[in-house]
Amino acid sequence: WAHRTLIMRALKNLESIISVDVVHPHMEENGWKFGTDFPESTNDRLYNASYLYNIYQMANPTISCRVTVPVLWDKHSKTIVNNESSEIIRLFNTAFNNITGNTHDYFPKKHQDQIESWNTLIYDTINNGVYKAGFAQSQEAYTSAVSALFETLETLNTHLQSNDYLVANTLTEADIRLLPTLLRFDCVYHTHFKCNKKLI
C-alpha cells in the first residue's frame, strides 16, 4: 500500500519536499519498527522513534486505531495528515502543484468515472483480493477470492492486449494502484498467498 505513494511522490517531483523513512518489514509484537538492520529500512530521522506507534501517539496521545503504513506526516504541525494510501496519492496529485510546477494530472476530471470503476474492481479483486485468498478462513472464502482475482487478471490481460494503460491510453491513478500488486505477484502472492493458478 505504501509503494503506490512512493510512485506518485516520484511522478509528481515531490522527493525534495516530502522525505521518506522506511519501517522494518518484519512486524513485531509492538508493530512496525524503525531501524537499519534490514536493507533499505531506516531510522526515524525526525524524532528517533523506535516504533511507528510512537509517531501515532505524538499526533494523539490517546489514539487507539490500528498503526498502519503509509503515514503522511506534517512536520510543522507535528501530526498525521493521512494514513490511507489511496487518499495520499490523491493529495500528491494536486496539493503541491504550485510548489513543484508539476501539473500532470493522474486523475483527470474527464476520465474520473472510468478510473474509479477500475479502482473499485482492482481494489476488491486484486489489491485486497490477494489478501482475501491468503488469509481466507474457509475453503469457500479462498475459492471465491481466487476465482475473482484470476477473473479480473484475465479481464486486464484482454484489455492490455490493445491498450498500454487502463484508461485513455495514458498513465493514470488506476495504473499506479494496480502496479505494486502485479510486481509482487509472482514472487510473493503466487506462492505465499496461494494465488497459484498462474504466474503473471
C-alpha positions as CSV (number, residue, x, y, z in Angstrom):
1,W,0.0,0.0,0.0
2,A,2.9,2.4,0.7
3,H,4.5,1.6,-2.7
4,R,1.9,3.5,-4.7
5,T,2.5,6.6,-2.6
6,L,6.2,6.4,-3.4
7,I,5.4,6.0,-7.1
8,M,3.2,9.1,-7.1
9,R,5.8,11.0,-5.0
10,A,8.3,10.4,-7.8
11,L,6.0,11.1,-10.6
12,K,5.0,14.4,-9.1
13,N,8.6,15.5,-8.3
14,L,8.0,15.5,-4.6
15,E,11.2,13.8,-3.4
16,S,12.8,17.1,-2.3
17,I,9.6,18.2,-0.5
18,I,8.4,15.0,1.2
19,S,11.1,13.0,3.0
20,V,10.6,9.2,3.5
21,D,11.5,6.9,6.4
22,V,11.0,3.2,5.9
23,V,10.0,0.8,8.6
24,H,11.5,-2.7,9.0
25,P,9.4,-5.2,7.0
26,H,9.1,-7.7,9.9
27,M,6.3,-6.6,12.2
28,E,6.9,-7.5,15.8
29,E,4.8,-7.5,19.0
30,N,4.9,-3.7,19.1
31,G,4.1,-3.3,15.4
32,W,6.2,-1.6,12.7
33,K,9.6,-0.6,14.0
34,F,12.4,1.7,12.7
35,G,15.9,0.6,12.3
36,T,18.7,0.0,9.8
37,D,19.2,-3.7,10.3
38,F,17.3,-4.6,7.1
39,P,18.3,-3.4,3.6
40,E,16.6,-0.1,2.7
41,S,14.9,0.3,6.2
42,T,15.7,3.5,8.1
43,N,15.7,5.1,11.5
44,D,13.0,7.7,12.2
45,R,15.1,10.6,11.1
46,L,12.7,13.2,12.6
47,Y,12.3,12.2,16.2
48,N,14.4,9.0,16.6
49,A,11.2,7.0,17.5
50,S,11.7,3.3,17.9
51,Y,8.2,2.2,16.6
52,L,5.7,3.7,14.3
53,Y,3.1,3.7,17.1
54,N,5.3,6.3,18.8
55,I,4.6,8.6,15.9
56,Y,0.9,8.0,16.1
57,Q,1.0,8.9,19.8
58,M,2.8,12.1,19.0
59,A,-0.2,13.1,16.9
60,N,-2.7,12.0,19.6
61,P,-1.6,10.5,22.9
62,T,-4.9,8.7,23.4
63,I,-5.1,7.3,19.9
64,S,-6.5,3.7,19.7
65,C,-6.6,3.0,15.9
66,R,-4.5,0.4,14.0
67,V,-1.0,1.6,13.3
68,T,-0.5,1.2,9.5
69,V,1.7,2.4,6.7
70,P,2.0,4.7,4.8
71,V,1.7,7.8,7.0
72,L,1.8,11.3,5.6
73,W,3.2,13.5,8.4
74,D,3.1,17.3,8.7
75,K,6.5,18.3,10.1
76,H,5.2,21.8,11.1
77,S,2.1,20.9,13.0
78,K,3.6,17.6,14.1
79,T,0.5,15.5,13.2
80,I,-0.7,12.8,10.8
81,V,-2.3,14.3,7.7
82,N,-3.4,10.9,6.4
83,N,-2.6,7.2,6.6
84,E,-4.7,5.9,3.7
85,S,-2.6,5.3,0.6
86,S,-5.5,6.0,-1.9
87,E,-6.1,9.3,-0.3
88,I,-2.4,10.2,-0.1
89,I,-1.9,9.7,-3.8
90,R,-4.9,12.0,-4.5
91,L,-3.3,14.6,-2.3
92,F,0.1,14.2,-4.1
93,N,-1.7,14.5,-7.5
94,T,-2.6,18.2,-6.9
95,A,-1.7,19.6,-3.5
96,F,1.9,20.6,-4.3
97,N,1.5,21.7,-7.9
98,N,2.1,25.3,-7.2
99,I,5.4,24.4,-5.4
100,T,6.8,21.9,-7.9
101,G,5.2,23.3,-11.1
102,N,4.3,19.7,-12.0
103,T,0.7,19.9,-13.1
104,H,0.4,16.5,-14.7
105,D,-2.9,15.1,-13.6
106,Y,-3.2,11.4,-12.9
107,F,-6.9,11.7,-12.0
108,P,-8.2,13.9,-14.8
109,K,-11.8,15.0,-14.4
110,K,-13.0,13.7,-17.8
111,H,-11.8,10.2,-17.0
112,Q,-12.6,10.0,-13.3
113,D,-15.6,7.7,-13.7
114,Q,-13.5,5.2,-15.7
115,I,-10.6,5.4,-13.3
116,E,-12.9,4.9,-10.3
117,S,-14.5,1.9,-12.0
118,W,-11.1,0.3,-12.5
119,N,-10.0,1.3,-8.9
120,T,-13.1,-0.4,-7.4
121,L,-12.6,-3.6,-9.4
122,I,-8.8,-3.7,-8.8
123,Y,-9.0,-3.0,-5.1
124,D,-11.7,-5.6,-4.4
125,T,-10.3,-8.5,-6.5
126,I,-6.6,-7.8,-6.9
127,N,-5.1,-5.4,-4.3
128,N,-7.2,-6.7,-1.5
129,G,-8.1,-9.9,-3.3
130,V,-4.7,-11.5,-2.8
131,Y,-5.1,-10.9,1.0
132,K,-8.6,-12.3,0.9
133,A,-7.1,-15.5,-0.6
134,G,-4.0,-15.6,1.6
135,F,-5.9,-15.1,4.9
136,A,-9.1,-17.0,4.0
137,Q,-10.6,-18.8,7.0
138,S,-12.5,-21.3,4.9
139,Q,-12.2,-23.2,1.6
140,E,-15.3,-21.3,0.3
141,A,-13.8,-17.9,1.1
142,Y,-10.5,-18.9,-0.5
143,T,-12.1,-20.3,-3.7
144,S,-14.3,-17.1,-4.1
145,A,-11.3,-14.8,-3.7
146,V,-9.0,-16.7,-6.1
147,S,-11.7,-17.0,-8.7
148,A,-12.4,-13.3,-8.6
149,L,-8.7,-12.5,-8.6
150,F,-8.0,-14.5,-11.7
151,E,-11.1,-13.4,-13.5
152,T,-10.0,-9.8,-13.1
153,L,-6.5,-10.7,-14.2
154,E,-7.9,-12.2,-17.4
155,T,-10.0,-9.0,-17.9
156,L,-6.9,-6.9,-17.5
157,N,-4.9,-9.2,-19.8
158,T,-7.5,-8.8,-22.6
159,H,-7.8,-5.1,-22.1
160,L,-4.0,-4.5,-22.1
161,Q,-3.5,-6.6,-25.3
162,S,-4.8,-3.5,-27.2
163,N,-4.1,-0.7,-24.7
164,D,-0.8,0.4,-23.0
165,Y,-2.7,1.7,-20.0
166,L,-6.1,1.1,-18.3
167,V,-7.7,4.5,-19.2
168,A,-7.5,6.8,-22.2
169,N,-4.1,5.3,-23.2
170,T,-2.3,7.4,-20.7
171,L,-0.8,6.7,-17.2
172,T,-3.5,7.3,-14.5
173,E,-4.1,6.6,-10.9
174,A,-5.7,3.3,-11.9
175,D,-2.4,2.0,-13.3
176,I,-0.5,3.3,-10.3
177,R,-2.8,1.5,-7.9
178,L,-2.5,-1.8,-9.9
179,L,1.2,-1.9,-10.4
180,P,2.5,-2.7,-6.9
181,T,0.4,-5.8,-6.6
182,L,1.4,-7.1,-10.0
183,L,5.1,-6.5,-9.3
184,R,4.8,-8.7,-6.2
185,F,2.5,-11.3,-7.6
186,D,4.9,-14.0,-8.9
187,C,7.4,-13.7,-6.0
188,V,5.0,-13.3,-3.1
189,Y,1.3,-13.8,-3.7
190,H,1.5,-16.8,-6.1
191,T,3.2,-19.0,-3.5
192,H,2.9,-17.5,-0.1
193,F,-0.8,-16.4,-0.5
194,K,-1.7,-19.5,-2.6
195,C,-2.8,-17.4,-5.6
196,N,-1.2,-20.1,-7.7
197,K,-3.5,-20.8,-10.7
198,K,-1.0,-19.0,-12.9
199,L,2.0,-16.7,-12.8
200,I,1.8,-13.1,-14.2
